Amino acid sequence: MKKLFLIWVFFLFIFMAAAPSIIYAQAGQNTTGETSWTWIASDEKYGKFYAPERVRVTARENDIPICIEAWIKTAYTTAGAAETVSAMGLKEISNPASLSYSLALIEINPQGRTLDYKQEIFYDKEGNILVSHKYDQPRLKEINSQSFDENFYDAIVDQVFGQGETARTKANDRWITLWRKVDADTASSSTADTTTIRKRGDDVFVWIWQETRNNSTSAITQINFYKKVFSLSTYSYKITSYSSWTPAERWKDNNASLTGQYASIVPDSKEDMEIRMIKQYADAHPDWVNRYQTAGSKITAANTPVENQLQTPAAITQGSGSADTL
């Protein structure tokens, strides 16, 4: 009897663990013979899909796609629906539990790693439209590790270019350590997200995560999240986006404090260590850092088929590459 009970508990556990995947798989099924949705990713709040046959290049430069149009689908659990209605201010949806899924028309610029929402339609489980929005003003999101839309971007760009965005996102060495500093009370480190590294001329663009932890508790006490541009020719840098996090203030946008000006890199400074590690990575991976870049010829039309949310701090998988220590 005890053995049968344990077997029953085991199968119940398997079913409960698989339940979200089953729900999202059903959400992506083609039951009408029309659009076929391909599953990308899911968690306890959201399921993400896209329609491969609705991906198309709408503009090229020097025969390189610079604008990709696609339709995406998001399925919501009860928690995901509540979070979305609140975050987006969807006052038309009086009962968040009625939100089942949404469709969105997006445009992607792979050279700038941006995704722009053009239209969104929100549905209940019967397929009735709860609210629909067409956006006259760009809802442009730059894709980085904190972007809700990262999975969508990776899948769609991989369909067009096949350069491995999804694989790099999941790679163990996605993050490379730039420097570490350890003192009596705290340990700080700076890591670069290799999915975001791209080179344009002598400039290298990259998102950098700097983290400080308490040595005795291992608790995170501060995070600085930057987008930096390093000039390899002038040995200077500038910060183009900056957010910070502390337990007391949570996430804070500091972009208003940025000047947008390049600053010369001081020898043996943190930025000196960062640019040396970034240059080392760029030299070792020229195809990756130069992917999708154009030669700057005239933009042409084509019809070939083919607001970041910062999250609560979590552990980051860092690369095992060498780094400077302060």
Phi and psi in degrees as GROMACS dihedral restraints (atoms count N, CA, C in turn):
[ dihedral_restraints ]
;  ai    aj    ak    al  type     phi  dphi    fc
    3     4     5     6     1   -61.0    20    10
    4     5     6     7     1   -39.4    20    10
    6     7     8     9     1   -64.8    20    10
    7     8     9    10     1   -42.5    20    10
    9    10    11    12     1   -64.0    20    10
   10    11    12    13     1   -38.5    20    10
   12    13    14    15     1   -62.6    20    10
   13    14    15    16     1   -43.2    20    10
   15    16    17    18     1   -64.5    20    10
   16    17    18    19     1   -39.2    20    10
   18    19    20    21     1   -62.9    20    10
   19    20    21    22     1   -42.1    20    10
   21    22    23    24     1   -61.8    20    10
   22    23    24    25     1   -43.7    20    10
   24    25    26    27     1   -62.1    20    10
   25    26    27    28     1   -40.8    20    10
   27    28    29    30     1   -60.7    20    10
   28    29    30    31     1   -48.4    20    10
   30    31    32    33     1   -69.2    20    10
   31    32    33    34     1   -31.8    20    10
   33    34    35    36     1   -64.3    20    10
   34    35    36    37     1   -41.3    20    10
   36    37    38    39     1   -62.5    20    10
   37    38    39    40     1   -42.9    20    10
   39    40    41    42     1   -62.0    20    10
   40    41    42    43     1   -42.5    20    10
   42    43    44    45     1   -64.4    20    10
   43    44    45    46     1   -45.0    20    10
   45    46    47    48     1   -63.4    20    10
   46    47    48    49     1   -38.8    20    10
   48    49    50    51     1   -67.3    20    10
   49    50    51    52     1   -33.8    20    10
   51    52    53    54     1   -88.0    20    10
   52    53    54    55     1   -11.8    20    10
   54    55    56    57     1   -54.2    20    10
   55    56    57    58     1   -48.5    20    10
   57    58    59    60     1   -58.4    20    10
   58    59    60    61     1   -40.5    20    10
   60    61    62    63     1   -64.7    20    10
   61    62    63    64     1   -38.5    20    10
   63    64    65    66     1   -64.3    20    10
   64    65    66    67     1   -43.4    20    10
   66    67    68    69     1   -60.6    20    10
   67    68    69    70     1   -48.1    20    10
   69    70    71    72     1   -68.3    20    10
   70    71    72    73     1   -34.9    20    10
   72    73    74    75     1   -62.5    20    10
   73    74    75    76     1   -40.7    20    10
   75    76    77    78     1   -64.4    20    10
   76    77    78    79     1   -36.3    20    10
   78    79    80    81     1   -65.0    20    10
   79    80    81    82     1   -26.6    20    10
   81    82    83    84     1   -95.2    20    10
   82    83    84    85     1    -1.9    20    10
   84    85    86    87     1   -69.8    20    10
   85    86    87    88     1   143.7    20    10
   87    88    89    90     1   -91.8    20    10
   88    89    90    91     1   100.7    20    10
   90    91    92    93     1  -103.3    20    10
   91    92    93    94     1    -6.0    20    10
   93    94    95    96     1  -111.0    20    10
   94    95    96    97     1    -4.0    20    10
   96    97    98    99     1    76.9    20    10
   97    98    99   100     1    13.4    20    10
   99   100   101   102     1  -106.1    20    10
  100   101   102   103     1  -122.8    20    10
  102   103   104   105     1   -64.8    20    10
  103   104   105   106     1   134.5    20    10
  105   106   107   108     1  -103.4    20    10
  106   107   108   109     1   122.7    20    10
  108   109   110   111     1  -102.1    20    10
  109   110   111   112     1   130.0    20    10
  111   112   113   114     1   -99.7    20    10
  112   113   114   115     1   126.5    20    10
  114   115   116   117     1   -67.6    20    10
  115   116   117   118     1   137.8    20    10
  117   118   119   120     1  -111.2    20    10
  118   119   120   121     1   -53.4    20    10
  120   121   122   123     1  -162.6    20    10
  121   122   123   124     1   162.3    20    10
  123   124   125   126     1  -157.3    20    10
  124   125   126   127     1   156.8    20    10
  126   127   128   129     1  -143.6    20    10
  127   128   129   130     1  -159.9    20    10
  129   130   131   132     1   -74.2    20    10
  130   131   132   133     1    -6.8    20    10
  132   133   134   135     1  -118.8    20    10
  133   134   135   136     1   -35.8    20    10
  135   136   137   138     1  -135.1    20    10
  136   137   138   139     1   147.3    20    10
  138   139   140   141     1  -118.3    20    10
  139   140   141   142     1   136.6    20    10
  141   142   143   144     1  -120.5    20    10
  142   143   144   145     1   132.9    20    10
  144   145   146   147     1  -137.7    20    10
  145   146   147   148     1   161.8    20    10
  147   148   149   150     1  -144.3    20    10
  148   149   150   151     1   163.0    20    10
  150   151   152   153     1  -104.7    20    10
  151   152   153   154     1   100.2    20    10
  153   154   155   156     1   -55.4    20    10
  154   155   156   157     1   -37.9    20    10
  156   157   158   159     1   -75.1    20    10
  157   158   159   160     1    -9.0    20    10
  159   160   161   162     1  -103.4    20    10
  160   161   162   163     1    11.4    20    10
  162   163   164   165     1   -88.4    20    10
  163   164   165   166     1   127.8    20    10
  165   166   167   168     1  -149.0    20    10
  166   167   168   169     1   149.1    20    10
  168   169   170   171     1   -85.6    20    10
  169   170   171   172     1   126.4    20    10
  171   172   173   174     1  -108.1    20    10
  172   173   174   175     1   -10.9    20    10
  174   175   176   177     1  -156.2    20    10
  175   176   177   178     1   146.5    20    10
  177   178   179   180     1  -132.1    20    10
  178   179   180   181     1   154.7    20    10
  180   181   182   183     1  -133.5    20    10
  181   182   183   184     1   122.8    20    10
  183   184   185   186     1    53.9    20    10
  184   185   186   187     1    38.2    20    10
  186   187   188   189     1    67.3    20    10
  187   188   189   190     1    11.6    20    10
  189   190   191   192     1  -102.6    20    10
  190   191   192   193     1   127.8    20    10
  192   193   194   195     1   -58.2    20    10
  193   194   195   196     1   129.4    20    10
  195   196   197   198     1  -120.4    20    10
  196   197   198   199     1   -10.0    20    10
  198   199   200   201     1  -142.4    20    10
  199   200   201   202     1   122.9    20    10
  201   202   203   204     1  -121.3    20    10
  202   203   204   205     1   126.3    20    10
  204   205   206   207     1  -101.8    20    10
  205   206   207   208     1   140.7    20    10
  207   208   209   210     1  -156.1    20    10
  208   209   210   211     1   158.7    20    10
  210   211   212   213     1  -108.9    20    10
  211   212   213   214     1   134.2    20    10
  213   214   215   216     1  -123.8    20    10
  214   215   216   217     1   159.6    20    10
  216   217   218   219     1  -133.1    20    10
  217   218   219   220     1   135.7    20    10
  219   220   221   222     1  -121.3    20    10
  220   221   222   223     1   125.5    20    10
  222   223   224   225     1  -100.5    20    10
  223   224   225   226     1   143.3    20    10
  225   226   227   228     1  -118.6    20    10
  226   227   228   229     1   136.3    20    10
  228   229   230   231     1   -82.4    20    10
  229   230   231   232     1   177.7    20    10
  231   232   233   234     1   -59.4    20    10
  232   233   234   235     1   -41.9    20    10
  234   235   236   237     1   -67.3    20    10
  235   236   237   238     1   -41.4    20    10
  237   238   239   240     1   -65.9    20    10
  238   239   240   241     1   -38.6    20    10
  240   241   242   243     1   -64.7    20    10
  241   242   243   244     1   -44.4    20    10
  243   244   245   246     1   -62.5    20    10
  244   245   246   247     1   -42.3    20    10
  246   247   248   249     1   -64.8    20    10
  247   248   249   250     1   -42.0    20    10
  249   250   251   252     1   -67.8    20    10
  250   251   252   253     1   -46.5    20    10
  252   253   254   255     1   -59.5    20    10
  253   254   255   256     1   -41.1    20    10
  255   256   257   258     1   -69.9    20    10
  256   257   258   259     1   -48.1    20    10
  258   259   260   261     1   -65.5    20    10
  259   260   261   262     1   -36.4    20    10
  261   262   263   264     1   -92.8    20    10
  262   263   264   265     1    -4.2    20    10
  264   265   266   267     1    63.0    20    10
  265   266   267   268     1    42.1    20    10
  267   268   269   270     1   -81.6    20    10
  268   269   270   271     1    77.9    20    10
  270   271   272   273     1   -66.7    20    10
  271   272   273   274     1   -20.2    20    10
  273   274   275   276     1   -68.4    20    10
  274   275   276   277     1   -20.7    20    10
  276   277   278   279     1   -98.1    20    10
  277   278   279   280     1    93.2    20    10
  279   280   281   282     1   -71.0    20    10
  280   281   282   283     1   -29.4    20    10
  282   283   284   285     1  -116.6    20    10
  283   284   285   286     1    99.4    20    10
  285   286   287   288     1   -55.7    20    10
  286   287   288   289     1   -29.4    20    10
  288   289   290   291     1   -65.0    20    10
  289   290   291   292     1   -17.2    20    10
  291   292   293   294     1   -78.7    20    10
  292   293   294   295     1   -15.9    20    10
  294   295   296   297     1   -74.5    20    10
  295   296   297   298     1   120.4    20    10
  297   298   299   300     1  -107.2    20    10
  298   299   300   301     1   -45.3    20    10
  300   301   302   303     1  -159.0    20    10
  301   302   303   304     1   167.5    20    10
  303   304   305   306     1  -140.2    20    10
  304   305   306   307     1   153.3    20    10
  306   307   308   309     1  -117.0    20    10
  307   308   309   310     1   147.4    20    10
  309   310   311   312     1  -143.5    20    10
  310   311   312   313     1   138.1    20    10
  312   313   314   315     1   -94.5    20    10
  313   314   315   316     1   123.9    20    10
  315   316   317   318     1  -126.5    20    10
  316   317   318   319     1   159.9    20    10
  318   319   320   321     1  -125.1    20    10
  319   320   321   322     1   136.0    20    10
  321   322   323   324     1  -117.0    20    10
  322   323   324   325     1   134.3    20    10
  324   325   326   327     1  -110.1    20    10
  325   326   327   328     1   103.6    20    10
  327   328   329   330     1   -68.9    20    10
  328   329   330   331     1   -26.3    20    10
  330   331   332   333     1   -68.6    20    10
  331   332   333   334     1   -33.9    20    10
  333   334   335   336     1  -102.2    20    10
  334   335   336   337     1     0.8    20    10
  336   337   338   339     1    53.2    20    10
  337   338   339   340     1    48.7    20    10
  339   340   341   342     1  -120.0    20    10
  340   341   342   343     1   151.6    20    10
  342   343   344   345     1  -131.4    20    10
  343   344   345   346     1   127.6    20    10
  345   346   347   348     1  -118.9    20    10
  346   347   348   349     1   123.3    20    10
  348   349   350   351     1   -81.6    20    10
  349   350   351   352     1   124.0    20    10
  351   352   353   354     1  -101.5    20    10
  352   353   354   355     1   -33.1    20    10
  354   355   356   357     1  -154.8    20    10
  355   356   357   358     1   142.5    20    10
  357   358   359   360     1  -137.2    20    10
  358   359   360   361     1   138.5    20    10
  360   361   362   363     1  -130.2    20    10
  361   362   363   364     1   127.3    20    10
  363   364   365   366     1  -110.1    20    10
  364   365   366   367     1   133.2    20    10
  366   367   368   369     1  -124.5    20    10
  367   368   369   370     1   156.7    20    10
  369   370   371   372     1   -90.3    20    10
  370   371   372   373     1  -179.4    20    10
  372   373   374   375     1   -68.7    20    10
  373   374   375   376     1   -17.9    20    10
  375   376   377   378     1   -87.1    20    10
  376   377   378   379     1    -2.7    20    10
  378   379   380   381     1    89.2    20    10
  379   380   381   382     1     9.8    20    10
  381   382   383   384     1   -79.4    20    10
  382   383   384   385     1   139.8    20    10
  384   385   386   387     1   -76.7    20    10
  385   386   387   388     1   123.5    20    10
  387   388   389   390     1   -86.7    20    10
  388   389   390   391     1   -41.5    20    10
  390   391   392   393     1  -163.6    20    10
  391   392   393   394     1   148.1    20    10
  393   394   395   396     1  -135.8    20    10
  394   395   396   397     1   138.3    20    10
  396   397   398   399     1  -131.7    20    10
  397   398   399   400     1   132.5    20    10
  399   400   401   402     1  -110.6    20    10
  400   401   402   403     1   132.3    20    10
  402   403   404   405     1  -102.6    20    10
  403   404   405   406     1   116.7    20    10
  405   406   407   408     1   -76.3    20    10
  406   407   408   409     1   -36.7    20    10
  408   409   410   411     1   -94.5    20    10
  409   410   411   412     1   142.0    20    10
  411   412   413   414     1   -58.8    20    10
  412   413   414   415     1   136.7    20    10
  414   415   416   417     1  -109.4    20    10
  415   416   417   418     1    67.6    20    10
  417   418   419   420     1   -81.8    20    10
  418   419   420   421     1   130.1    20    10
  420   421   422   423     1  -124.4    20    10
  421   422   423   424     1   127.2    20    10
  423   424   425   426     1   -86.6    20    10
  424   425   426   427     1   135.0    20    10
  426   427   428   429     1   -87.0    20    10
  427   428   429   430     1   123.6    20    10
  429   430   431   432     1  -146.3    20    10
  430   431   432   433     1  -168.6    20    10
  432   433   434   435     1   -64.6    20    10
  433   434   435   436     1   -20.4    20    10
  435   436   437   438     1   -98.0    20    10
  436   437   438   439     1     3.9    20    10
  438   439   440   441     1   -83.5    20    10
  439   440   441   442     1   129.5    20    10
  441   442   443   444     1   -59.6    20    10
  442   443   444   445     1   -32.1    20    10
  444   445   446   447     1   -90.0    20    10
  445   446   447   448     1     8.3    20    10
  447   448   449   450     1   -58.0    20    10
  448   449   450   451     1   -42.9    20    10
  450   451   452   453     1   -62.9    20    10
  451   452   453   454     1   -41.4    20    10
  453   454   455   456     1   -61.5    20    10
  454   455   456   457     1   -49.4    20    10
  456   457   458   459     1   -56.5    20    10
  457   458   459   460     1   -49.1    20    10
  459   460   461   462     1   -59.9    20    10
  460   461   462   463     1   -48.0    20    10
  462   463   464   465     1   -63.8    20    10
  463   464   465   466     1   -42.7    20    10
  465   466   467   468     1   -72.6    20    10
  466   467   468   469     1   -43.7    20    10
  468   469   470   471     1   -66.1    20    10
  469   470   471   472     1   -36.6    20    10
  471   472   473   474     1   -64.2    20    10
  472   473   474   475     1   -35.1    20    10
  474   475   476   477     1   -64.1    20    10
  475   476   477   478     1   -37.1    20    10
  477   478   479   480     1   -81.2    20    10
  478   479   480   481     1   -44.0    20    10
  480   481   482   483     1  -106.4    20    10
  481   482   483   484     1   -31.9    20    10
  483   484   485   486     1    63.6    20    10
  484   485   486   487     1    37.1    20    10
  486   487   488   489     1  -100.0    20    10
  487   488   489   490     1    -0.4    20    10
  489   490   491   492     1    93.4    20    10
  490   491   492   493     1    35.4    20    10
  492   493   494   495     1   -62.2    20    10
  493   494   495   496     1   -45.9    20    10
  495   496   497   498     1   -63.3    20    10
  496   497   498   499     1   -42.9    20    10
  498   499   500   501     1   -64.2    20    10
  499   500   501   502     1   -40.0    20    10
  501   502   503   504     1   -67.4    20    10
  502   503   504   505     1   -36.5    20    10
  504   505   506   507     1   -62.2    20    10
  505   506   507   508     1   -36.8    20    10
  507   508   509   510     1   -92.1    20    10
  508   509   510   511     1    -3.7    20    10
  510   511   512   513     1   -67.5    20    10
  511   512   513   514     1   146.3    20    10
  513   514   515   516     1   -64.1    20    10
  514   515   516   517     1   -27.6    20    10
  516   517   518   519     1  -103.2    20    10
  517   518   519   520     1    29.5    20    10
  519   520   521   522     1   -56.3    20    10
  520   521   522   523     1   -42.8    20    10
  522   523   524   525     1  -100.3    20    10
  523   524   525   526     1   130.1    20    10
  525   526   527   528     1  -112.5    20    10
  526   527   528   529     1   137.5    20    10
  528   529   530   531     1   -80.5    20    10
  529   530   531   532     1   130.0    20    10
  531   532   533   534     1   -97.1    20    10
  532   533   534   535     1   -40.9    20    10
  534   535   536   537     1  -161.6    20    10
  535   536   537   538     1   161.1    20    10
  537   538   539   540     1  -134.7    20    10
  538   539   540   541     1   149.2    20    10
  540   541   542   543     1  -139.8    20    10
  541   542   543   544     1   125.4    20    10
  543   544   545   546     1  -125.8    20    10
  544   545   546   547     1   126.7    20    10
  546   547   548   549     1  -125.7    20    10
  547   548   549   550     1  -164.7    20    10
  549   550   551   552     1   -64.1    20    10
  550   551   552   553     1   -34.8    20    10
  552   553   554   555     1  -109.1    20    10
  553   554   555   556     1   -30.1    20    10
  555   556   557   558     1  -134.2    20    10
  556   557   558   559     1   162.0    20    10
  558   559   560   561     1  -130.3    20    10
  559   560   561   562     1   127.9    20    10
  561   562   563   564     1  -118.8    20    10
  562   563   564   565     1   149.6    20    10
  564   565   566   567     1  -148.8    20    10
  565   566   567   568     1   157.7    20    10
  567   568   569   570     1  -128.1    20    10
  568   569   570   571     1   125.6    20    10
  570   571   572   573     1  -127.5    20    10
  571   572   573   574     1   144.4    20    10
  573   574   575   576     1  -106.6    20    10
  574   575   576   577     1   137.9    20    10
  576   577   578   579     1   -87.1    20    10
  577   578   579   580     1   107.5    20    10
  579   580   581   582     1   -69.6    20    10
  580   581   582   583     1   -16.9    20    10
  582   583   584   585     1   -66.6    20    10
  583   584   585   586     1   -24.2    20    10
  585   586   587   588     1   -97.9    20    10
  586   587   588   589     1    -8.6    20    10
  588   589   590   591     1   -68.8    20    10
  589   590   591   592     1   126.6    20    10
  591   592   593   594     1  -148.8    20    10
  592   593   594   595     1   147.4    20    10
  594   595   596   597     1  -114.9    20    10
  595   596   597   598     1   136.8    20    10
  597   598   599   600     1  -134.0    20    10
  598   599   600   601     1   105.9    20    10
  600   601   602   603     1    66.0    20    10
  601   602   603   604     1  -124.6    20    10
  603   604   605   606     1   -98.4    20    10
  604   605   606   607     1     5.5    20    10
  606   607   608   609     1   -98.1    20    10
  607   608   609   610     1   137.5    20    10
  609   610   611   612     1  -118.6    20    10
  610   611   612   613     1   126.0    20    10
  612   613   614   615     1  -102.2    20    10
  613   614   615   616     1   137.4    20    10
  615   616   617   618     1  -161.8    20    10
  616   617   618   619     1   146.3    20    10
  618   619   620   621     1   -95.1    20    10
  619   620   621   622     1   135.6    20    10
  621   622   623   624     1  -126.6    20    10
  622   623   624   625     1   134.6    20    10
  624   625   626   627     1  -112.2    20    10
  625   626   627   628     1   115.7    20    10
  627   628   629   630     1  -109.2    20    10
  628   629   630   631     1   130.9    20    10
  630   631   632   633     1  -133.6    20    10
  631   632   633   634     1   138.1    20    10
  633   634   635   636     1  -121.8    20    10
  634   635   636   637     1   132.5    20    10
  636   637   638   639     1  -123.9    20    10
  637   638   639   640     1   151.2    20    10
  639   640   641   642     1   -77.8    20    10
  640   641   642   643     1   127.3    20    10
  642   643   644   645     1   -64.4    20    10
  643   644   645   646     1   -35.0    20    10
  645   646   647   648     1   -79.8    20    10
  646   647   648   649     1   -31.5    20    10
  648   649   650   651     1  -111.1    20    10
  649   650   651   652     1   -13.7    20    10
  651   652   653   654     1    65.1    20    10
  652   653   654   655     1     8.8    20    10
  654   655   656   657     1   -73.4    20    10
  655   656   657   658     1   141.7    20    10
  657   658   659   660     1   -74.9    20    10
  658   659   660   661     1   128.1    20    10
  660   661   662   663     1  -107.3    20    10
  661   662   663   664     1   -21.8    20    10
  663   664   665   666     1  -160.7    20    10
  664   665   666   667     1   143.6    20    10
  666   667   668   669     1  -131.3    20    10
  667   668   669   670     1   136.0    20    10
  669   670   671   672     1  -119.4    20    10
  670   671   672   673     1   126.1    20    10
  672   673   674   675     1  -119.0    20    10
  673   674   675   676     1   112.0    20    10
  675   676   677   678     1  -117.5    20    10
  676   677   678   679     1   150.2    20    10
  678   679   680   681     1  -108.6    20    10
  679   680   681   682     1   120.0    20    10
  681   682   683   684     1  -118.4    20    10
  682   683   684   685     1   149.9    20    10
  684   685   686   687     1  -119.8    20    10
  685   686   687   688     1   120.3    20    10
  687   688   689   690     1  -105.2    20    10
  688   689   690   691     1   127.6    20    10
  690   691   692   693     1   -93.5    20    10
  691   692   693   694     1   111.9    20    10
  693   694   695   696     1   -73.8    20    10
  694   695   696   697     1   -24.0    20    10
  696   697   698   699     1   -82.1    20    10
  697   698   699   700     1   -34.4    20    10
  699   700   701   702     1  -106.2    20    10
  700   701   702   703     1    -1.4    20    10
  702   703   704   705     1    51.3    20    10
  703   704   705   706     1    55.3    20    10
  705   706   707   708     1  -138.1    20    10
  706   707   708   709     1   173.8    20    10
  708   709   710   711     1  -152.1    20    10
  709   710   711   712     1   162.0    20    10
  711   712   713   714     1  -144.1    20    10
  712   713   714   715     1   156.3    20    10
  714   715   716   717     1  -105.3    20    10
  715   716   717   718     1   126.4    20    10
  717   718   719   720     1  -109.3    20    10
  718   719   720   721     1   -10.2    20    10
  720   721   722   723     1  -154.0    20    10
  721   722   723   724     1   140.8    20    10
  723   724   725   726     1  -152.7    20    10
  724   725   726   727     1   119.1    20    10
  726   727   728   729     1  -125.5    20    10
  727   728   729   730     1   152.3    20    10
  729   730   731   732     1  -134.8    20    10
  730   731   732   733     1   159.2    20    10
  732   733   734   735     1  -139.0    20    10
  733   734   735   736     1   137.2    20    10
  735   736   737   738     1  -138.2    20    10
  736   737   738   739     1   159.1    20    10
  738   739   740   741     1   -57.6    20    10
  739   740   741   742     1   -32.6    20    10
  741   742   743   744     1   -80.4    20    10
  742   743   744   745     1   -46.1    20    10
  744   745   746   747     1   -93.3    20    10
  745   746   747   748     1   -12.8    20    10
  747   748   749   750     1    58.2    20    10
  748   749   750   751     1  -149.0    20    10
  750   751   752   753     1   -78.0    20    10
  751   752   753   754     1   138.1    20    10
  753   754   755   756     1  -135.9    20    10
  754   755   756   757     1   130.9    20    10
  756   757   758   759     1   -85.4    20    10
  757   758   759   760     1   121.8    20    10
  759   760   761   762     1  -112.4    20    10
  760   761   762   763     1    18.1    20    10
  762   763   764   765     1   -62.6    20    10
  763   764   765   766     1   -27.7    20    10
  765   766   767   768     1   -64.0    20    10
  766   767   768   769     1   -21.0    20    10
  768   769   770   771     1   -85.7    20    10
  769   770   771   772     1    -7.2    20    10
  771   772   773   774     1   -82.6    20    10
  772   773   774   775     1   142.4    20    10
  774   775   776   777     1   -95.1    20    10
  775   776   777   778     1   -22.2    20    10
  777   778   779   780     1    77.2    20    10
  778   779   780   781     1     8.4    20    10
  780   781   782   783     1   -99.1    20    10
  781   782   783   784     1   146.2    20    10
  783   784   785   786     1   -72.9    20    10
  784   785   786   787     1   144.1    20    10
  786   787   788   789     1  -124.2    20    10
  787   788   789   790     1   139.9    20    10
  789   790   791   792     1   -66.7    20    10
  790   791   792   793     1   140.8    20    10
  792   793   794   795     1   -85.3    20    10
  793   794   795   796     1   122.4    20    10
  795   796   797   798     1   -74.4    20    10
  796   797   798   799     1   133.5    20    10
  798   799   800   801     1   -54.6    20    10
  799   800   801   802     1   136.0    20    10
  801   802   803   804     1    65.1    20    10
  802   803   804   805     1    14.6    20    10
  804   805   806   807     1   -81.9    20    10
  805   806   807   808     1   174.8    20    10
  807   808   809   810     1   -59.4    20    10
  808   809   810   811     1   -41.6    20    10
  810   811   812   813     1   -65.8    20    10
  811   812   813   814     1   -31.6    20    10
  813   814   815   816     1   -64.9    20    10
  814   815   816   817     1   -43.3    20    10
  816   817   818   819     1   -65.6    20    10
  817   818   819   820     1   -38.5    20    10
  819   820   821   822     1   -65.1    20    10
  820   821   822   823     1   -46.5    20    10
  822   823   824   825     1   -66.9    20    10
  823   824   825   826     1   -33.9    20    10
  825   826   827   828     1   -67.1    20    10
  826   827   828   829     1   -41.3    20    10
  828   829   830   831     1   -69.6    20    10
  829   830   831   832     1   -38.4    20    10
  831   832   833   834     1   -64.9    20    10
  832   833   834   835     1   -43.2    20    10
  834   835   836   837     1   -64.1    20    10
  835   836   837   838     1   -39.5    20    10
  837   838   839   840     1   -60.8    20    10
  838   839   840   841     1   -42.2    20    10
  840   841   842   843     1   -67.4    20    10
  841   842   843   844     1   -43.8    20    10
  843   844   845   846     1   -62.8    20    10
  844   845   846   847     1   -40.6    20    10
  846   847   848   849     1   -65.1    20    10
  847   848   849   850     1   -33.7    20    10
  849   850   851   852     1   -82.2    20    10
  850   851   852   853     1   -18.9    20    10
  852   853   854   855     1  -133.3    20    10
  853   854   855   856     1    61.2    20    10
  855   856   857   858     1   -62.9    20    10
  856   857   858   859     1   -38.2    20    10
  858   859   860   861     1   -64.7    20    10
  859   860   861   862     1   -39.6    20    10
  861   862   863   864     1   -69.0    20    10
  862   863   864   865     1   -47.6    20    10
  864   865   866   867     1   -71.9    20    10
  865   866   867   868     1   -20.4    20    10
  867   868   869   870     1  -102.8    20    10
  868   869   870   871     1    10.2    20    10
  870   871   872   873     1   -61.0    20    10
  871   872   873   874     1   143.3    20    10
  873   874   875   876     1    68.7    20    10
  874   875   876   877     1     2.5    20    10
  876   877   878   879     1   -75.3    20    10
  877   878   879   880     1   149.4    20    10
  879   880   881   882     1  -109.9    20    10
  880   881   882   883     1   167.7    20    10
  882   883   884   885     1   -92.3    20    10
  883   884   885   886     1     2.6    20    10
  885   886   887   888     1    87.6    20    10
  886   887   888   889     1    22.5    20    10
  888   889   890   891     1   -79.8    20    10
  889   890   891   892     1   178.0    20    10
  891   892   893   894     1   -63.2    20    10
  892   893   894   895     1   140.2    20    10
  894   895   896   897     1   -74.4    20    10
  895   896   897   898     1   136.3    20    10
  897   898   899   900     1  -128.5    20    10
  898   899   900   901     1   152.4    20    10
  900   901   902   903     1   -79.3    20    10
  901   902   903   904     1   153.2    20    10
  903   904   905   906     1  -152.6    20    10
  904   905   906   907     1   155.1    20    10
  906   907   908   909     1  -134.2    20    10
  907   908   909   910     1    40.6    20    10
  909   910   911   912     1   -77.1    20    10
  910   911   912   913     1   122.8    20    10
  912   913   914   915     1   -61.0    20    10
  913   914   915   916     1   150.4    20    10
  921   922   923   924     1   -33.2    20    10
  922   923   924   925     1   138.3    20    10
  924   925   926   927     1  -110.8    20    10
  925   926   927   928     1   114.8    20    10
  927   928   929   930     1   -74.7    20    10
  928   929   930   931     1   134.3    20    10
  930   931   932   933     1   -99.8    20    10
  931   932   933   934     1   164.9    20    10
  933   934   935   936     1   -62.5    20    10
  934   935   936   937     1   137.6    20    10
  936   937   938   939     1   -51.7    20    10
  937   938   939   940     1   136.8    20    10
  939   940   941   942     1  -139.9    20    10
  940   941   942   943     1   165.1    20    10
  942   943   944   945     1   -62.2    20    10
  943   944   945   946     1   139.8    20    10
  945   946   947   948     1  -111.4    20    10
  946   947   948   949     1   133.4    20    10
  948   949   950   951     1   -78.6    20    10
  949   950   951   952     1   118.0    20    10
  951   952   953   954     1  -107.4    20    10
  952   953   954   955     1   151.9    20    10
  954   955   956   957     1   -71.5    20    10
  955   956   957   958     1   164.9    20    10
  957   958   959   960     1   -98.8    20    10
  958   959   960   961     1     8.3    20    10
  960   961   962   963     1   -64.7    20    10
  961   962   963   964     1   158.5    20    10
  963   964   965   966     1   -69.4    20    10
  964   965   966   967     1   155.7    20    10
  966   967   968   969     1  -151.8    20    10
  967   968   969   970     1   158.2    20    10
  969   970   971   972     1   -77.0    20    10
  970   971   972   973     1   149.4    20    10
  972   973   974   975     1  -117.7    20    10
  973   974   975   976     1   131.7    20    10
